[in-house]
Amino acid sequence: MKILSNSNTLITKNLILIISIIYNNQKLKNILKSKLNFLKNIKIKKYNKEINNLLKIIKYIKKICIINLKNPFI
């Protein structure tokens, strides 16, 4: 279980890095890092639910960034 937990943390860290580089947005990075810190402190059986929540946040932020790219003056 510990190996699974470590690999999920690594995947999550990589997601944060990739999205931060793509959007170059400090606020986004802070939101995702706070979510990652929360993930580290929960039990493994709840871990997958939190990963899904993180992915929902990523999709939401991605959607906002795409909208802002289409309408940069909003």
Jmol script that loads the backbone (N, CA, C; Angstrom):
load data "model"
ATOM      1  N   MET A   1       0.820  -1.192   0.000  1.00  0.00           N
ATOM      2  CA  MET A   1       0.000   0.000   0.000  1.00  0.00           C
ATOM      3  C   MET A   1       0.863   1.255   0.000  1.00  0.00           C
ATOM      4  N   LYS A   2       1.975   1.181   0.688  1.00  0.00           N
ATOM      5  CA  LYS A   2       2.841   2.357   0.745  1.00  0.00           C
ATOM      6  C   LYS A   2       3.397   2.689  -0.642  1.00  0.00           C
ATOM      7  N   ILE A   3       3.739   1.670  -1.412  1.00  0.00           N
ATOM      8  CA  ILE A   3       4.241   1.891  -2.773  1.00  0.00           C
ATOM      9  C   ILE A   3       3.159   2.548  -3.623  1.00  0.00           C
ATOM     10  N   LEU A   4       1.932   2.057  -3.507  1.00  0.00           N
ATOM     11  CA  LEU A   4       0.813   2.643  -4.246  1.00  0.00           C
ATOM     12  C   LEU A   4       0.642   4.112  -3.871  1.00  0.00           C
ATOM     13  N   SER A   5       0.708   4.371  -2.583  1.00  0.00           N
ATOM     14  CA  SER A   5       0.560   5.743  -2.100  1.00  0.00           C
ATOM     15  C   SER A   5       1.663   6.635  -2.663  1.00  0.00           C
ATOM     16  N   ASN A   6       2.888   6.139  -2.657  1.00  0.00           N
ATOM     17  CA  ASN A   6       4.005   6.932  -3.176  1.00  0.00           C
ATOM     18  C   ASN A   6       3.879   7.182  -4.669  1.00  0.00           C
ATOM     19  N   SER A   7       3.421   6.184  -5.414  1.00  0.00           N
ATOM     20  CA  SER A   7       3.286   6.374  -6.862  1.00  0.00           C
ATOM     21  C   SER A   7       2.164   7.364  -7.171  1.00  0.00           C
ATOM     22  N   ASN A   8       1.060   7.318  -6.416  1.00  0.00           N
ATOM     23  CA  ASN A   8      -0.016   8.287  -6.614  1.00  0.00           C
ATOM     24  C   ASN A   8       0.454   9.699  -6.302  1.00  0.00           C
ATOM     25  N   THR A   9       1.255   9.835  -5.259  1.00  0.00           N
ATOM     26  CA  THR A   9       1.798  11.147  -4.907  1.00  0.00           C
ATOM     27  C   THR A   9       2.700  11.657  -6.019  1.00  0.00           C
ATOM     28  N   LEU A  10       3.511  10.771  -6.577  1.00  0.00           N
ATOM     29  CA  LEU A  10       4.396  11.153  -7.676  1.00  0.00           C
ATOM     30  C   LEU A  10       3.590  11.587  -8.896  1.00  0.00           C
ATOM     31  N   ILE A  11       2.552  10.828  -9.220  1.00  0.00           N
ATOM     32  CA  ILE A  11       1.684  11.189 -10.350  1.00  0.00           C
ATOM     33  C   ILE A  11       1.049  12.551 -10.101  1.00  0.00           C
ATOM     34  N   THR A  12       0.568  12.757  -8.890  1.00  0.00           N
ATOM     35  CA  THR A  12      -0.073  14.027  -8.545  1.00  0.00           C
ATOM     36  C   THR A  12       0.916  15.179  -8.645  1.00  0.00           C
ATOM     37  N   LYS A  13       2.134  14.981  -8.153  1.00  0.00           N
ATOM     38  CA  LYS A  13       3.161  16.029  -8.255  1.00  0.00           C
ATOM     39  C   LYS A  13       3.463  16.344  -9.718  1.00  0.00           C
ATOM     40  N   ASN A  14       3.515  15.306 -10.541  1.00  0.00           N
ATOM     41  CA  ASN A  14       3.773  15.521 -11.964  1.00  0.00           C
ATOM     42  C   ASN A  14       2.633  16.285 -12.622  1.00  0.00           C
ATOM     43  N   LEU A  15       1.388  15.970 -12.243  1.00  0.00           N
ATOM     44  CA  LEU A  15       0.239  16.712 -12.763  1.00  0.00           C
ATOM     45  C   LEU A  15       0.349  18.190 -12.406  1.00  0.00           C
ATOM     46  N   ILE A  16       0.709  18.457 -11.170  1.00  0.00           N
ATOM     47  CA  ILE A  16       0.858  19.850 -10.728  1.00  0.00           C
ATOM     48  C   ILE A  16       1.929  20.551 -11.553  1.00  0.00           C
ATOM     49  N   LEU A  17       3.052  19.902 -11.733  1.00  0.00           N
ATOM     50  CA  LEU A  17       4.150  20.498 -12.493  1.00  0.00           C
ATOM     51  C   LEU A  17       3.746  20.760 -13.938  1.00  0.00           C
ATOM     52  N   ILE A  18       3.147  19.776 -14.585  1.00  0.00           N
ATOM     53  CA  ILE A  18       2.749  19.921 -15.991  1.00  0.00           C
ATOM     54  C   ILE A  18       1.746  21.049 -16.157  1.00  0.00           C
ATOM     55  N   ILE A  19       0.724  21.055 -15.319  1.00  0.00           N
ATOM     56  CA  ILE A  19      -0.307  22.085 -15.453  1.00  0.00           C
ATOM     57  C   ILE A  19       0.263  23.461 -15.131  1.00  0.00           C
ATOM     58  N   SER A  20       1.140  23.541 -14.155  1.00  0.00           N
ATOM     59  CA  SER A  20       1.759  24.825 -13.817  1.00  0.00           C
ATOM     60  C   SER A  20       2.598  25.357 -14.971  1.00  0.00           C
ATOM     61  N   ILE A  21       3.319  24.468 -15.625  1.00  0.00           N
ATOM     62  CA  ILE A  21       4.137  24.886 -16.767  1.00  0.00           C
ATOM     63  C   ILE A  21       3.250  25.333 -17.925  1.00  0.00           C
ATOM     64  N   ILE A  22       2.202  24.558 -18.212  1.00  0.00           N
ATOM     65  CA  ILE A  22       1.317  24.889 -19.335  1.00  0.00           C
ATOM     66  C   ILE A  22       0.669  26.246 -19.128  1.00  0.00           C
ATOM     67  N   TYR A  23       0.150  26.488 -17.948  1.00  0.00           N
ATOM     68  CA  TYR A  23      -0.617  27.711 -17.730  1.00  0.00           C
ATOM     69  C   TYR A  23       0.188  28.821 -17.057  1.00  0.00           C
ATOM     70  N   ASN A  24       1.355  28.480 -16.527  1.00  0.00           N
ATOM     71  CA  ASN A  24       2.238  29.457 -15.898  1.00  0.00           C
ATOM     72  C   ASN A  24       1.451  30.372 -14.954  1.00  0.00           C
ATOM     73  N   ASN A  25       0.749  29.746 -14.052  1.00  0.00           N
ATOM     74  CA  ASN A  25      -0.178  30.477 -13.207  1.00  0.00           C
ATOM     75  C   ASN A  25       0.103  30.138 -11.741  1.00  0.00           C
ATOM     76  N   GLN A  26       0.583  31.108 -10.981  1.00  0.00           N
ATOM     77  CA  GLN A  26       0.946  30.874  -9.583  1.00  0.00           C
ATOM     78  C   GLN A  26      -0.266  30.491  -8.733  1.00  0.00           C
ATOM     79  N   LYS A  27      -1.402  31.105  -9.005  1.00  0.00           N
ATOM     80  CA  LYS A  27      -2.607  30.799  -8.229  1.00  0.00           C
ATOM     81  C   LYS A  27      -3.019  29.342  -8.426  1.00  0.00           C
ATOM     82  N   LEU A  28      -2.974  28.886  -9.667  1.00  0.00           N
ATOM     83  CA  LEU A  28      -3.278  27.489  -9.975  1.00  0.00           C
ATOM     84  C   LEU A  28      -2.338  26.557  -9.219  1.00  0.00           C
ATOM     85  N   LYS A  29      -1.054  26.878  -9.244  1.00  0.00           N
ATOM     86  CA  LYS A  29      -0.063  26.042  -8.586  1.00  0.00           C
ATOM     87  C   LYS A  29      -0.354  25.949  -7.082  1.00  0.00           C
ATOM     88  N   ASN A  30      -0.724  27.070  -6.475  1.00  0.00           N
ATOM     89  CA  ASN A  30      -1.020  27.074  -5.044  1.00  0.00           C
ATOM     90  C   ASN A  30      -2.256  26.246  -4.711  1.00  0.00           C
ATOM     91  N   ILE A  31      -3.277  26.347  -5.546  1.00  0.00           N
ATOM     92  CA  ILE A  31      -4.498  25.558  -5.328  1.00  0.00           C
ATOM     93  C   ILE A  31      -4.179  24.066  -5.386  1.00  0.00           C
ATOM     94  N   LEU A  32      -3.435  23.665  -6.405  1.00  0.00           N
ATOM     95  CA  LEU A  32      -3.138  22.238  -6.567  1.00  0.00           C
ATOM     96  C   LEU A  32      -2.187  21.734  -5.486  1.00  0.00           C
ATOM     97  N   LYS A  33      -1.245  22.562  -5.068  1.00  0.00           N
ATOM     98  CA  LYS A  33      -0.333  22.150  -4.002  1.00  0.00           C
ATOM     99  C   LYS A  33      -1.077  21.963  -2.691  1.00  0.00           C
ATOM    100  N   SER A  34      -2.026  22.837  -2.409  1.00  0.00           N
ATOM    101  CA  SER A  34      -2.794  22.674  -1.173  1.00  0.00           C
ATOM    102  C   SER A  34      -3.607  21.382  -1.221  1.00  0.00           C
ATOM    103  N   LYS A  35      -4.138  21.057  -2.405  1.00  0.00           N
ATOM    104  CA  LYS A  35      -4.876  19.802  -2.565  1.00  0.00           C
ATOM    105  C   LYS A  35      -3.931  18.611  -2.375  1.00  0.00           C
ATOM    106  N   LEU A  36      -2.729  18.701  -2.909  1.00  0.00           N
ATOM    107  CA  LEU A  36      -1.747  17.632  -2.748  1.00  0.00           C
ATOM    108  C   LEU A  36      -1.401  17.427  -1.275  1.00  0.00           C
ATOM    109  N   ASN A  37      -1.213  18.513  -0.542  1.00  0.00           N
ATOM    110  CA  ASN A  37      -0.904  18.395   0.882  1.00  0.00           C
ATOM    111  C   ASN A  37      -2.027  17.694   1.630  1.00  0.00           C
ATOM    112  N   PHE A  38      -3.259  17.974   1.232  1.00  0.00           N
ATOM    113  CA  PHE A  38      -4.397  17.287   1.838  1.00  0.00           C
ATOM    114  C   PHE A  38      -4.351  15.793   1.520  1.00  0.00           C
ATOM    115  N   LEU A  39      -4.008  15.460   0.284  1.00  0.00           N
ATOM    116  CA  LEU A  39      -3.940  14.048  -0.124  1.00  0.00           C
ATOM    117  C   LEU A  39      -2.930  13.269   0.711  1.00  0.00           C
ATOM    118  N   LYS A  40      -1.832  13.899   1.054  1.00  0.00           N
ATOM    119  CA  LYS A  40      -0.784  13.215   1.809  1.00  0.00           C
ATOM    120  C   LYS A  40      -1.254  12.822   3.207  1.00  0.00           C
ATOM    121  N   ASN A  41      -2.248  13.543   3.729  1.00  0.00           N
ATOM    122  CA  ASN A  41      -2.654  13.338   5.114  1.00  0.00           C
ATOM    123  C   ASN A  41      -3.872  12.446   5.301  1.00  0.00           C
ATOM    124  N   ILE A  42      -4.387  11.857   4.238  1.00  0.00           N
ATOM    125  CA  ILE A  42      -5.583  11.025   4.388  1.00  0.00           C
ATOM    126  C   ILE A  42      -5.245   9.549   4.245  1.00  0.00           C
ATOM    127  N   LYS A  43      -6.163   8.717   4.665  1.00  0.00           N
ATOM    128  CA  LYS A  43      -5.955   7.268   4.599  1.00  0.00           C
ATOM    129  C   LYS A  43      -6.037   6.783   3.158  1.00  0.00           C
ATOM    130  N   ILE A  44      -5.392   5.633   2.909  1.00  0.00           N
ATOM    131  CA  ILE A  44      -5.267   5.125   1.539  1.00  0.00           C
ATOM    132  C   ILE A  44      -6.625   4.809   0.912  1.00  0.00           C
ATOM    133  N   LYS A  45      -7.602   4.331   1.672  1.00  0.00           N
ATOM    134  CA  LYS A  45      -8.887   3.976   1.062  1.00  0.00           C
ATOM    135  C   LYS A  45      -9.650   5.207   0.580  1.00  0.00           C
ATOM    136  N   LYS A  46      -9.347   6.369   1.129  1.00  0.00           N
ATOM    137  CA  LYS A  46      -9.972   7.600   0.662  1.00  0.00           C
ATOM    138  C   LYS A  46      -9.139   8.252  -0.441  1.00  0.00           C
ATOM    139  N   TYR A  47      -7.985   7.718  -0.676  1.00  0.00           N
ATOM    140  CA  TYR A  47      -7.029   8.360  -1.585  1.00  0.00           C
ATOM    141  C   TYR A  47      -7.574   8.500  -2.998  1.00  0.00           C
ATOM    142  N   ASN A  48      -8.167   7.431  -3.533  1.00  0.00           N
ATOM    143  CA  ASN A  48      -8.665   7.473  -4.910  1.00  0.00           C
ATOM    144  C   ASN A  48      -9.759   8.506  -5.091  1.00  0.00           C
ATOM    145  N   LYS A  49     -10.615   8.658  -4.090  1.00  0.00           N
ATOM    146  CA  LYS A  49     -11.665   9.676  -4.151  1.00  0.00           C
ATOM    147  C   LYS A  49     -11.037  11.067  -4.244  1.00  0.00           C
ATOM    148  N   GLU A  50      -9.994  11.297  -3.480  1.00  0.00           N
ATOM    149  CA  GLU A  50      -9.334  12.603  -3.495  1.00  0.00           C
ATOM    150  C   GLU A  50      -8.585  12.850  -4.801  1.00  0.00           C
ATOM    151  N   ILE A  51      -8.019  11.797  -5.373  1.00  0.00           N
ATOM    152  CA  ILE A  51      -7.384  11.936  -6.690  1.00  0.00           C
ATOM    153  C   ILE A  51      -8.430  12.360  -7.715  1.00  0.00           C
ATOM    154  N   ASN A  52      -9.604  11.744  -7.655  1.00  0.00           N
ATOM    155  CA  ASN A  52     -10.684  12.125  -8.573  1.00  0.00           C
ATOM    156  C   ASN A  52     -11.102  13.572  -8.364  1.00  0.00           C
ATOM    157  N   ASN A  53     -11.166  13.998  -7.112  1.00  0.00           N
ATOM    158  CA  ASN A  53     -11.497  15.397  -6.829  1.00  0.00           C
ATOM    159  C   ASN A  53     -10.438  16.333  -7.394  1.00  0.00           C
ATOM    160  N   LEU A  54      -9.184  15.937  -7.268  1.00  0.00           N
ATOM    161  CA  LEU A  54      -8.092  16.743  -7.824  1.00  0.00           C
ATOM    162  C   LEU A  54      -8.234  16.854  -9.338  1.00  0.00           C
ATOM    163  N   LEU A  55      -8.558  15.748  -9.986  1.00  0.00           N
ATOM    164  CA  LEU A  55      -8.726  15.769 -11.437  1.00  0.00           C
ATOM    165  C   LEU A  55      -9.896  16.658 -11.850  1.00  0.00           C
ATOM    166  N   LYS A  56     -10.965  16.675 -11.043  1.00  0.00           N
ATOM    167  CA  LYS A  56     -12.092  17.576 -11.318  1.00  0.00           C
ATOM    168  C   LYS A  56     -11.651  19.035 -11.218  1.00  0.00           C
ATOM    169  N   ILE A  57     -10.850  19.331 -10.210  1.00  0.00           N
ATOM    170  CA  ILE A  57     -10.331  20.696 -10.048  1.00  0.00           C
ATOM    171  C   ILE A  57      -9.470  21.072 -11.249  1.00  0.00           C
ATOM    172  N   ILE A  58      -8.621  20.137 -11.683  1.00  0.00           N
ATOM    173  CA  ILE A  58      -7.756  20.390 -12.836  1.00  0.00           C
ATOM    174  C   ILE A  58      -8.596  20.677 -14.076  1.00  0.00           C
ATOM    175  N   LYS A  59      -9.639  19.869 -14.311  1.00  0.00           N
ATOM    176  CA  LYS A  59     -10.507  20.094 -15.473  1.00  0.00           C
ATOM    177  C   LYS A  59     -11.185  21.457 -15.390  1.00  0.00           C
ATOM    178  N   TYR A  60     -11.644  21.812 -14.213  1.00  0.00           N
ATOM    179  CA  TYR A  60     -12.326  23.090 -14.020  1.00  0.00           C
ATOM    180  C   TYR A  60     -11.374  24.259 -14.303  1.00  0.00           C
ATOM    181  N   ILE A  61     -10.177  24.178 -13.747  1.00  0.00           N
ATOM    182  CA  ILE A  61      -9.198  25.253 -13.945  1.00  0.00           C
ATOM    183  C   ILE A  61      -8.774  25.317 -15.409  1.00  0.00           C
ATOM    184  N   LYS A  62      -8.616  24.159 -16.036  1.00  0.00           N
ATOM    185  CA  LYS A  62      -8.265  24.101 -17.448  1.00  0.00           C
ATOM    186  C   LYS A  62      -9.337  24.792 -18.289  1.00  0.00           C
ATOM    187  N   LYS A  63     -10.601  24.514 -17.959  1.00  0.00           N
ATOM    188  CA  LYS A  63     -11.722  25.125 -18.667  1.00  0.00           C
ATOM    189  C   LYS A  63     -11.679  26.648 -18.520  1.00  0.00           C
ATOM    190  N   ILE A  64     -11.432  27.118 -17.321  1.00  0.00           N
ATOM    191  CA  ILE A  64     -11.336  28.563 -17.080  1.00  0.00           C
ATOM    192  C   ILE A  64     -10.187  29.161 -17.889  1.00  0.00           C
ATOM    193  N   CYS A  65      -9.047  28.476 -17.898  1.00  0.00           N
ATOM    194  CA  CYS A  65      -7.883  28.979 -18.642  1.00  0.00           C
ATOM    195  C   CYS A  65      -8.182  29.034 -20.137  1.00  0.00           C
ATOM    196  N   ILE A  66      -8.874  28.033 -20.668  1.00  0.00           N
ATOM    197  CA  ILE A  66      -9.221  28.021 -22.097  1.00  0.00           C
ATOM    198  C   ILE A  66     -10.174  29.168 -22.406  1.00  0.00           C
ATOM    199  N   ILE A  67     -11.157  29.390 -21.541  1.00  0.00           N
ATOM    200  CA  ILE A  67     -12.089  30.512 -21.728  1.00  0.00           C
ATOM    201  C   ILE A  67     -11.315  31.831 -21.718  1.00  0.00           C
ATOM    202  N   ASN A  68     -10.370  31.963 -20.806  1.00  0.00           N
ATOM    203  CA  ASN A  68      -9.578  33.191 -20.718  1.00  0.00           C
ATOM    204  C   ASN A  68      -8.678  33.381 -21.932  1.00  0.00           C
ATOM    205  N   LEU A  69      -8.227  32.282 -22.525  1.00  0.00           N
ATOM    206  CA  LEU A  69      -7.423  32.388 -23.741  1.00  0.00           C
ATOM    207  C   LEU A  69      -8.274  32.897 -24.901  1.00  0.00           C
ATOM    208  N   LYS A  70      -9.538  32.441 -24.938  1.00  0.00           N
ATOM    209  CA  LYS A  70     -10.435  32.889 -26.000  1.00  0.00           C
ATOM    210  C   LYS A  70     -10.848  34.345 -25.794  1.00  0.00           C
ATOM    211  N   ASN A  71     -10.967  34.754 -24.542  1.00  0.00           N
ATOM    212  CA  ASN A  71     -11.396  36.111 -24.198  1.00  0.00           C
ATOM    213  C   ASN A  71     -10.383  36.724 -23.224  1.00  0.00           C
ATOM    214  N   PRO A  72      -9.219  37.093 -23.710  1.00  0.00           N
ATOM    215  CA  PRO A  72      -8.138  37.505 -22.804  1.00  0.00           C
ATOM    216  C   PRO A  72      -8.421  38.780 -22.012  1.00  0.00           C
ATOM    217  N   PHE A  73      -9.433  39.550 -22.410  1.00  0.00           N
ATOM    218  CA  PHE A  73      -9.680  40.814 -21.724  1.00  0.00           C
ATOM    219  C   PHE A  73     -10.753  40.712 -20.654  1.00  0.00           C
ATOM    220  N   ILE A  74     -11.230  39.500 -20.403  1.00  0.00           N
ATOM    221  CA  ILE A  74     -12.248  39.314 -19.358  1.00  0.00           C
ATOM    222  C   ILE A  74     -11.561  39.335 -18.005  1.00  0.00           C
TER     223      ILE A  74
END
end "model"
wireframe off; spacefill off
backbone 0.3
color backbone group
